Amino acid sequence: MYIFLDESGDLGFSKKSSKWFLFTLVVINEPRKLEKVIKKVRKALSKKYKRKYSELHAYHVDEITRKRVLRSIAELDILIVTTILNKEKVYVGLQEQKNYLYNYTANILLDRLLNTNLIDIKHELILVADRKDTKKNLQENFISYITGAMKEKRKGSFKMSLARSHDEKGLQAVDFISWAIFRKYERGDYNYYEIIKEKIVDERLLFP
């Protein structure tokens, strides 16, 4: 079973920062189905877009393309779990420890996934997360933190890797889902969220 993890928003706390930060994960048994969605939609895009962008991102495409991706994803057998960080309620001390807050929030998300009881605790899980940070020590700390926490919570095999969304189309698919949920909170726009909401099995705030 594969888990793809992506994020939306930022962990800044200035006036220019986003009001919300969220992690979204998608659980799927056949990751190639996510890849096929991205390949099919991208194939239909203009050559101009393909020259400008090497991958699909919800932020860069138009409304028709966004809905096409989300509707195709909504037809798949997937589970979506999202944890939304209420940045206004984050303690000042945590605001100054962004790397820890990032790891902690991701861990809470995975914990909530396991608590849904929709995944066999003995089933092998393979987690693929977007490699946002370029610093190797932060990447290693993230993997170590999540891997250690998961091994304490379950008996089944757990593997984790970081990948660039350019190389992993499953992450590109999750980008659209995460973006749709983020729009709901950041802009009050339910237009895209409504397409995939039936696939969401857990959606809760952190620090409500």
TORLO-518031 format. One record per atom (N, C-alpha, C): residue in one letter; x, y, z. Coordinates in steps of 0.05 Angstrom, whole numbers, plus 5000, padded with zeros to 4 digits. Example, Ala and Ser with C-alpha at 12.3 -4.5 7.8 and 13.67 -1.06 7.14 Angstrom:
// TORLO-518031
a526448865156
a524649105156
a526449345156
s525749555142
s527349795143
s525850015157
// end
This chain:
// TORLO-518031
m501749765000
m500050005000
m501850255000
y501150444983
y502750684980
y501350924992
i503051095004
i502051355015
i503651575002
f502251764991
f503552004979
f502852244997
l504952395004
l504552615023
l505452875011
d503753075013
d504453345003
d503353555022
e504153795017
e503354015035
e502354255019
s500954435032
s500154685020
s500354905041
g500855155031
g501255365050
g504155385058
d504755535078
d507555565087
d507555575118
l509955555129
l510255565158
l511355835167
g511056035151
g511756305159
g509656425177
f510456615193
f508556745211
f508457045209
s509157135185
s509057425180
s506457495167
k505957755163
k503457845150
k503157745122
k505457685109
k505357595081
k504957285079
s505157155101
s504956855101
s502056775098
s501656525091
s498956415089
s497756395117
k495056395118
k493756375144
k493756085154
w493855895135
w493655615142
w496055465130
f496655235142
f498555045131
f497354775134
l497554615114
l496354345116
l498054135102
f497853895113
f498953655101
f496653485091
t496953365068
t494953185056
t496352935047
l495152705053
l496252455043
l494052305029
v494952145010
v493151974994
v494151684996
v492451505003
v493051225005
v491851074982
i493550914968
i492650774944
i494150514942
n492850304932
n494150054928
n495650034901
e494650184882
e495750174855
e496650454847
p499050534854
p500050804848
p500050884819
r500250684801
r500350734773
r497750874763
k495650824777
k493050954769
k493251254773
l494651344794
l495051634798
l496851744776
e498851594769
e500651674748
e499151704721
k497351514715
k495851524690
k494151774688
v493051854711
v491352104711
v493052344702
i495352364714
i497152594708
i498052584679
k498852344670
k499852314642
k497652384622
k495252284627
k493052334609
k492352624606
v492252764629
v491553044629
v493753214617
r496153154624
r498453304613
r498653274583
k498053034573
k498152984544
k496353164528
a494053244541
a492153414528
a492753714529
l494753784544
l495454064548
l496954174524
s496954434521
s498254564499
s501354534500
k502554544477
k505554534476
k506854764491
k505454994491
k506555224505
k506755174535
y504755044547
y504854974575
y507054774580
k507254574563
k509254364567
k512154474566
r512554674549
r515154794547
r515854954572
k513855084583
k514255254606
k514455104632
y512854884635
y512754734660
y513354434654
s515154324670
s515854044666
s514053854681
e512253954697
e510453794712
e507753934716
l505853784726
l503253904731
l503054014760
h502154264763
h501654374789
h498954514788
a497354474808
a494754594809
a494854904806
y496855024818
y497155314818
y497455424790
h498755274772
h499555374746
h497455324724
v495755124728
v493855054706
v491255204709
d489555184689
d487055324689
d484855164704
e482555284707
e480355154721
e479454894709
i479254884683
i478354644669
i480254414674
t482854464673
t484854254678
t484854164707
r484554354725
r484354274754
r482054084759
k479754154748
k477453994752
k477653724738
r478953724716
r479353464701
r481153274718
v483253384729
v484953224746
v483453124771
l482053304784
l480753224809
l478453034805
r476953064783
r474852874777
r475852604770
s478152594756
s479352334750
s480352194775
i481552354793
i482552244818
i480252134835
a478052284835
a475652214852
a474451944843
e475051854819
e474051594810
e475751364819
l478051424831
l479851204839
l479151114868
d480150874874
d479850754901
d482050864918
i481551084931
i483551214948
i482351304975
l484151354994
l483351485019
l484951745022
i483651945031
i484952205035
i484752285065
v487052355076
v487152455104
v488552725103
t487452915117
t488753185117
t488753295145
t490853425153
t491053565178
t491753855173
i490054035183
i490354315178
i491354455202
l493554595199
l494854735221
l493655015223
n492455075246
n491355345252
n493655515262
k494955665244
k497455795251
k497056015272
e494656125274
e494156325295
e494356215323
k493955945325
k493955825352
k496655685359
v498555705341
v501155585346
v502755745367
y503655615387
y505155755408
y507655895396
v508356115408
v510656265399
v513256095398
g513555925418
g515855755419
g516055575396
l513755465387
l513655285364
l514055435338
q513155685337
q513555845313
q516455875307
e518155865327
e521055905323
e522455635318
q520955415319
q522055155313
q520655025289
k520955145266
k519355075243
k519854785234
n522354695235
n522954425227
n521654215245
y521654275271
y520354095289
y517354095285
l516154335281
l513354365276
l512454215251
y514154235230
y513654095205
y513553795209
n515553685223
n515653395228
n513353305246
y512753465266
y510653405286
y507953395272
t507453585255
t504853595241
t504553355222
a506653285208
a506553045190
a506052795206
n507252775229
n506852545246
n504052515257
i502852745264
i500052745273
i498252645250
l498852735226
l497252645203
l497352345200
l499652235201
l499951945198
l498651795221
d498851905245
d497551785268
d494451785264
r493451995253
r490552005248
r489751805227
l491451755207
l490951555187
l490651275200
l492551215217
l492550955230
l490050925248
n489151145260
n486851135278
n484251105264
t484251135237
t481751085222
t481050785221
n483050615228
n482650325227
n482050225199
l482750375178
l482250295151
l484650165139
i486850155154
i489350025145
i490149805164
d490649575154
d491649355170
d494349425182
i494549395209
i497049475222
i499449305213
k498849075201
k500948895192
k501648925163
h500149095149
h500449135120
h502949305115
e504449245094
e506749405088
e505849675077
l507149885087
l506550155078
l509050285066
i508650415043
i510850555030
i510150845028
l511451015042
l510851305042
l512751455024
v511651605006
v513251774988
v512452064994
a514252225003
a513752505010
a515252694991
d514152924987
d515453124970
d517953224983
r520153224968
r522653314978
r522853624975
k521853764994
k521754054993
k524454175001
d525554075023
d528054195033
d530454085019
t532254265013
t534754194999
t536954115017
k536654165043
k538754105062
k538653805070
k540853665066
k540853375070
k540253305099
n541353455118
n540953385146
n537953415154
l536553605143
l533653645149
l532053415136
q532853335112
q531553105099
q531852855116
e534352805125
e534852565142
e533452575168
n533252815180
n531852835206
n528852785202
f527752875180
f524952825174
f524352525171
i525952395155
i525652105151
i525951955177
s528052025192
s528551885218
s526251925238
y525252165239
y523052235258
y520552075251
i519752085226
i517251945217
i517551645218
t519851545209
t520251255209
t520251145238
g521651285256
g521651195284
g518951195296
a517351405291
a514651425302
a512851205291
m513051145265
m511350945253
m512050665263
k514550605268
k515350345278
k514350295306
e513950505321
e512850475348
e509850425348
k508550515327
k505650495326
k504550245313
r506150115296
r505049895280
r507149675277
k506149435270
k507949205267
k508849155239
g507349255220
g507949205192
g510349355182
s511449265159
s513749395147
s513049685139
f514949865143
f514550145135
f517050245122
k516750355098
k518950475083
k518250765076
m520150935076
m519651215070
m521851325052
s521051485033
s523051615015
s522051895008
l523852065001
l523252334992
l523752354962
a521952474947
a522352494918
a521452764908
r522552844886
r521653094873
r519053034858
s517253224860
s514653194846
s515053164816
h517253284806
h517953264778
h518252974769
d519352814788
d519952534782
d517752344791
e515952434808
e513952254819
e511152374814
k509852254794
k507252364786
k505052324807
g505452124825
g503652094847
g503552344865
l505852464868
l505952714884
l504552944870
q504752944843
q503453154828
q500353124831
a499352884832
a496552844837
a495652944864
v497252884884
v496552964911
v496753274914
d498453394898
d498653684898
d495853814891
f494453694873
f491853794865
f489853764888
i489953544902
i488153494924
i488753684947
s491253704954
s492053884976
s491354174970
w491854254945
w491154524936
w488154574939
a486554384931
a483654414933
a482654444961
i483854294980
i483154315008
i484154585019
f486554655011
f487654915020
f485955145012
r484855144988
r483155354978
r480655384996
k479655165006
k477355175024
k477955345048
y480255305060
y480955445085
y482055725080
e483855745061
e485156005056
e483456205042
r481756115024
r480156295008
r477156265012
g476256065026
g473456005029
g472255915003
d473855784986
d473055694960
d472655384961
y470155294959
y469455014961
y469154884933
n469655044913
n469154954885
n470654704878
y473154684885
y474754454879
y474554234900
y474354324925
y474154144948
y471753944945
e469554054935
e467153884932
e467553644914
i469453664896
i469853444877
i471053204891
i472753244911
i474153024923
i473352974953
k471453124963
k470853104992
k469852825000
e468552674982
e467552414989
e469752214994
k472152274985
k474452094989
k475952165015
i475252375028
i476652465053
i475552305076
v477252155090
v476351995113
v477052125140
d478752325139
d479452475164
d480452755156
e479052955167
e479853235161
e479453395187
r481653455200
r481453595226
r483653805228
l482954005246
l484854215252
l486854115273
l489254225272
l491254185293
l491454455307
f491154455333
f490954705349
f488454855342
p486054735345
p483554875337
p482955105355
// end
